[in-house]
């Protein structure tokens, strides 16, 4: 996992990214201390399973088939005819029964079981998680390497599962799966694209939650001529686009590797990253009737220093800022507030860190 990220802040990021700010029961995690991300994930699943048990675990219809003395559900005429021919006064019937052995509950039990046996999870949390998993006693398990995440569907009645399923996916994707005695085990939390994706979603959802007037979105930047372009050209999809009253700020979030590298004795930013934000801004500005600026927002790595650099290129403002995920969350929110003020004003003049953090979860 990227250095310098306070474990508790991973919860804050997940709460925003998975839109779980108003979910009852999770808020207490913001003040707890954890030995590692594995500990945090176990705590979330423990609370989540207990909450689902109180609300009622998801149920789905499964087909039951049995030879019965009366009639229940749909009669299988062919099988019933065979029974009658043999002298049995019964009918073969099929009907649907509500059952808790759904795919989501299987995912929950599978990943919960992995964390409950993970040696990097605190012993007390492992014990609490095992106690919670008793509620899923009649639910089957899956091969964690072959979970069909795209199969998961959410609606109003099972929306509370969204956070839990995202946590389960992050655990499976971000923790190393090892084989021991023929069983799959979890090893240490590792650097992965899931943390980078979480960081992107967190920044986007933070602006959506606190600054709806900026219309934050992960938008597609249109090219002037969409028709006739080669299929191999990538789509220009921004991480975050903030549309203020009179200007637009495009933010590209980065949460991996060093910010500055050394090339021929000179420290330089990644040409790939700089060219990427430059392309976004120039394409957006070409079809826009307002000023457009760009920002590279890096999660601060342990080996780098905080940065708030700015430059102008071809008449457009660009910035390279860092967000220190190792500080308390109020300070993280303060940096994001600075960026919001920057997007709203269209200028870096007068930007200051607000002291009000009362809305922080």
C-alpha positions in Angstrom: 0.0 0.0 0.0 1.2 3.5 -0.7 3.3 4.9 2.1 2.0 7.6 4.3 -1.7 6.7 4.2 -3.2 6.7 7.7 -5.4 3.6 7.9 -8.3 5.6 9.4 -8.2 7.8 6.3 -8.8 4.8 4.1 -12.2 4.5 5.9 -12.9 8.2 5.1 -12.0 7.6 1.5 -14.2 4.5 1.3 -17.1 6.3 3.0 -17.1 9.0 0.3 -16.2 6.7 -2.6 -18.9 4.2 -1.8 -21.4 6.9 -0.7 -21.7 5.4 2.7 -21.6 8.7 4.7 -25.1 8.2 6.0 -24.9 4.5 6.8 -25.8 4.0 10.4 -23.2 2.1 12.4 -20.0 2.8 10.5 -19.3 6.3 11.8 -17.6 4.9 14.9 -14.8 3.6 12.8 -13.6 7.2 12.2 -12.3 7.4 15.7 -10.9 3.9 16.2 -7.3 2.9 15.7 -6.2 0.0 13.5 -3.0 -1.9 13.1 -3.4 -2.2 9.4 -5.8 -2.0 6.5 -6.6 -5.7 7.0 -7.8 -4.7 10.5 -10.0 -2.0 9.1 -11.6 -4.2 6.5 -12.4 -6.9 9.1 -14.1 -4.2 11.3 -16.2 -2.9 8.4 -17.4 -6.4 7.5 -18.1 -7.2 11.1 -20.3 -4.1 11.5 -21.8 -4.6 8.1 -22.8 -8.3 8.6 -24.4 -7.4 12.0 -26.3 -4.5 10.5 -27.6 -6.7 7.6 -28.7 -9.4 10.1 -30.8 -6.8 12.0 -32.3 -5.4 8.8 -32.7 -8.9 7.3 -30.2 -10.6 5.1 -30.9 -10.5 1.4 -33.0 -13.3 0.1 -33.5 -14.7 -3.4 -35.8 -17.2 -4.9 -34.5 -20.7 -5.5 -36.4 -23.5 -7.3 -37.5 -26.4 -5.1 -38.7 -29.6 -6.7 -40.4 -32.5 -4.7 -43.0 -35.2 -5.0 -45.8 -34.1 -2.8 -49.2 -35.6 -1.8 -51.1 -32.5 -2.8 -50.3 -29.7 -5.3 -47.8 -26.9 -4.8 -46.6 -24.5 -7.4 -46.2 -25.9 -10.9 -46.9 -29.5 -11.7 -44.4 -31.4 -13.8 -46.9 -33.4 -15.9 -44.5 -35.9 -17.3 -42.9 -36.8 -14.0 -46.3 -36.9 -12.3 -47.6 -39.3 -15.0 -44.7 -41.6 -14.3 -45.6 -41.6 -10.6 -49.2 -42.3 -11.2 -48.2 -45.2 -13.6 -46.2 -46.7 -10.7 -49.2 -46.5 -8.4 -48.0 -43.5 -6.3 -50.7 -41.0 -5.4 -48.3 -38.0 -5.5 -47.4 -35.2 -7.9 -44.0 -33.8 -8.9 -44.2 -30.1 -8.3 -41.8 -27.1 -8.6 -42.1 -23.9 -6.7 -39.9 -20.9 -5.6 -38.6 -20.5 -2.1 -37.0 -17.5 -0.5 -33.5 -18.4 0.6 -30.6 -16.4 2.1 -28.0 -18.3 0.0 -27.7 -15.5 -2.5 -24.6 -14.6 -4.5 -24.0 -11.4 -2.4 -24.2 -13.3 0.9 -21.8 -15.9 -0.5 -19.3 -13.2 -1.4 -19.7 -11.8 2.1 -19.1 -15.1 3.8 -16.2 -16.0 1.5 -14.2 -12.8 2.1 -15.3 -12.6 5.8 -13.9 -16.1 6.2 -10.6 -15.1 4.6 -10.2 -12.1 6.9 -11.2 -14.1 10.0 -8.3 -16.4 9.4 -5.8 -13.7 8.3 -2.9 -13.4 10.8 -2.6 -9.7 10.1 -6.0 -9.0 11.6 -6.1 -8.3 15.3 -7.1 -11.4 17.3 -10.1 -9.7 18.9 -11.4 -8.5 15.5 -11.0 -12.0 14.1 -13.0 -13.4 17.0 -15.7 -10.7 16.5 -15.9 -11.4 12.8 -16.2 -15.1 13.3 -19.1 -14.4 15.7 -20.8 -12.3 13.0 -20.3 -14.9 10.3 -22.6 -17.3 12.3 -25.5 -15.4 10.8 -24.4 -16.8 7.4 -24.3 -20.4 8.6 -26.6 -21.7 5.9 -24.9 -19.7 3.1 -22.4 -21.3 0.8 -18.9 -20.0 -0.2 -17.1 -19.2 -3.5 -13.7 -19.4 -4.9 -12.3 -15.9 -4.2 -10.2 -16.1 -7.3 -13.3 -16.5 -9.5 -15.9 -14.1 -8.0 -18.1 -12.7 -10.8 -18.2 -9.1 -9.6 -20.1 -7.9 -12.6 -22.9 -10.3 -11.6 -23.7 -8.1 -8.5 -26.7 -5.9 -9.0 -28.0 -3.2 -6.6 -31.4 -1.5 -6.2 -33.3 0.3 -3.4 -33.9 -2.8 -1.4 -30.3 -4.0 -1.3 -28.4 -0.7 -1.5 -26.9 -1.4 1.9 -24.8 -4.2 0.3 -23.0 -1.8 -2.0 -20.4 -0.7 0.5 -19.9 -4.3 1.7 -19.4 -5.7 -1.8 -17.0 -2.9 -2.6 -15.0 -3.7 0.5 -15.0 -7.4 -0.4 -13.7 -6.6 -3.9 -11.0 -4.3 -2.5 -9.9 -7.1 -0.1 -9.7 -9.7 -2.9 -8.0 -7.4 -5.4 -5.6 -5.7 -3.1 -4.5 -8.5 -0.8 -2.3 -11.3 -2.0 -4.0 -14.7 -2.2 -1.8 -17.6 -1.3 -2.2 -21.3 -1.1 -1.6 -23.1 2.2 -2.6 -26.7 2.8 -4.9 -26.6 -0.2 -6.8 -23.6 1.1 -6.7 -20.0 -0.1 -5.3 -17.6 2.5 -4.8 -13.8 2.6 -1.3 -12.4 2.7 -0.4 -8.7 3.4 -2.3 -5.8 1.8 -0.3 -4.8 -1.3 0.1 -1.9 -3.7 -2.6 -2.2 -6.3 -4.8 -0.4 -8.8 -7.7 -0.7 -6.3 -6.1 2.0 -4.0 -5.6 4.3 -7.0 -9.2 3.8 -8.1 -10.4 4.4 -4.5 -8.4 7.7 -4.4 -10.0 8.8 -7.7 -13.5 8.0 -6.5 -12.9 9.6 -3.1 -11.9 13.0 -4.6 -14.8 13.0 -7.0 -17.4 12.1 -4.4 -16.0 14.5 -1.9 -16.6 17.4 -4.3 -20.1 16.0 -5.1 -21.0 15.8 -1.4 -19.6 19.2 -0.3 -19.8 21.4 -3.4 -22.8 20.4 -5.6 -22.5 23.9 -7.2 -19.3 22.8 -8.9 -21.1 20.0 -10.8 -18.3 17.5 -10.2 -18.1 14.7 -12.7 -15.8 12.2 -14.4 -16.7 13.5 -17.8 -15.7 12.6 -21.3 -13.8 15.3 -23.1 -15.1 15.6 -26.7 -12.9 15.9 -29.7 -13.8 18.4 -32.4 -14.3 15.7 -35.0 -15.7 12.5 -33.5 -16.7 10.9 -36.7 -14.0 9.2 -38.8 -11.4 9.0 -36.0 -9.4 5.7 -35.8 -10.8 3.2 -33.3 -7.5 2.9 -31.5 -7.6 6.5 -30.2 -8.4 6.4 -26.5 -11.4 8.2 -25.0 -10.5 11.3 -23.0 -12.2 10.6 -19.6 -11.3 12.9 -16.8 -11.0 11.8 -13.1 -12.7 15.0 -11.9 -14.1 18.0 -13.8 -15.3 20.9 -11.7 -17.4 23.5 -13.5 -17.5 26.8 -11.6 -19.6 29.8 -12.5 -17.2 31.1 -15.1 -14.4 28.5 -15.5 -13.6 24.8 -15.6 -11.0 22.9 -13.6 -9.9 19.4 -14.7 -8.2 17.3 -12.1 -6.2 14.2 -12.8 -5.7 12.1 -9.6 -2.5 10.1 -9.1 -1.9 7.7 -6.2 1.2 5.7 -7.1 5.0 6.1 -7.4 7.2 9.0 -6.9 6.0 12.4 -8.0 9.3 13.7 -9.3 12.0 11.5 -11.0 15.6 12.3 -11.8 16.5 12.6 -15.4 20.1 13.7 -16.3 20.5 15.2 -12.9 17.3 17.2 -13.1 14.1 16.4 -11.2 11.1 16.3 -13.5 7.5 15.4 -13.4 6.2 12.4 -15.4 6.0 13.5 -19.0 3.1 11.0 -19.4 1.1 12.7 -16.6 1.8 16.2 -17.8 0.9 15.4 -21.4 -2.3 13.7 -20.2 -3.6 16.8 -18.3 -2.4 19.0 -21.1 -4.4 17.0 -23.7 -7.5 17.1 -21.5 -7.3 20.9 -21.1 -6.6 21.7 -24.7 -9.4 19.5 -26.0 -11.9 20.9 -23.5 -10.9 24.5 -24.1 -11.1 24.1 -27.9 -14.9 23.6 -27.7 -15.6 25.6 -24.5 -16.6 29.2 -24.3 -14.9 29.6 -20.9 -11.4 29.4 -19.4 -10.2 25.9 -18.7 -7.3 25.0 -16.4 -5.8 21.7 -15.3 -4.4 20.1 -12.1 -2.3 17.0 -11.3 -3.4 16.0 -7.8 -0.9 13.5 -6.4 -1.3 11.5 -3.2 1.8 12.5 -1.3 4.4 9.7 -1.2 6.8 9.3 1.7 9.8 10.2 -0.4 8.4 13.4 -1.7 7.7 16.9 -0.2 4.4 18.8 -0.4 4.0 20.7 -3.6 1.7 23.5 -4.8 3.3 24.4 -8.1 1.7 26.4 -10.9 2.6 27.3 -14.5 1.0 28.6 -17.7 1.2 26.9 -21.1 -0.4 28.2 -24.3 -2.6 30.6 -22.3 -3.9 28.0 -19.8 -3.1 27.6 -16.1 -1.8 24.3 -14.8 -1.0 23.1 -11.3 0.7 20.2 -9.6 -0.5 19.8 -6.1 -0.1 17.1 -3.5 -2.7 15.7 -1.0 -1.1 14.3 2.2 -3.2 11.3 3.1 -1.0 10.8 6.2 -2.4 13.8 8.0 -5.6 14.1 9.9 -8.7 14.1 7.7 -9.7 17.7 8.6 -6.4 18.8 6.9 -7.1 16.7 3.9 -10.6 18.3 3.6 -8.9 21.7 4.0 -6.8 21.1 0.9 -9.8 19.9 -1.1 -11.6 23.1 0.1 -8.8 25.2 -1.4 -9.2 23.4 -4.7 -13.0 24.0 -4.6 -12.4 27.7 -4.0 -9.9 27.7 -6.8 -12.5 26.1 -9.1 -15.2 28.5 -8.0 -13.1 31.6 -8.5 -11.1 30.6 -11.5 -8.1 32.1 -9.9 -5.5 31.2 -7.3 -5.8 34.6 -5.6 -7.3 34.6 -2.2 -7.2 30.8 -1.8 -7.0 29.9 1.8 -7.7 26.8 3.9 -11.2 27.0 5.6 -11.3 26.2 9.3 -14.8 24.7 9.3 -14.7 20.9 9.0 -17.9 20.2 10.8 -19.3 18.3 7.9 -16.4 15.8 7.8 -17.6 12.3 8.7 
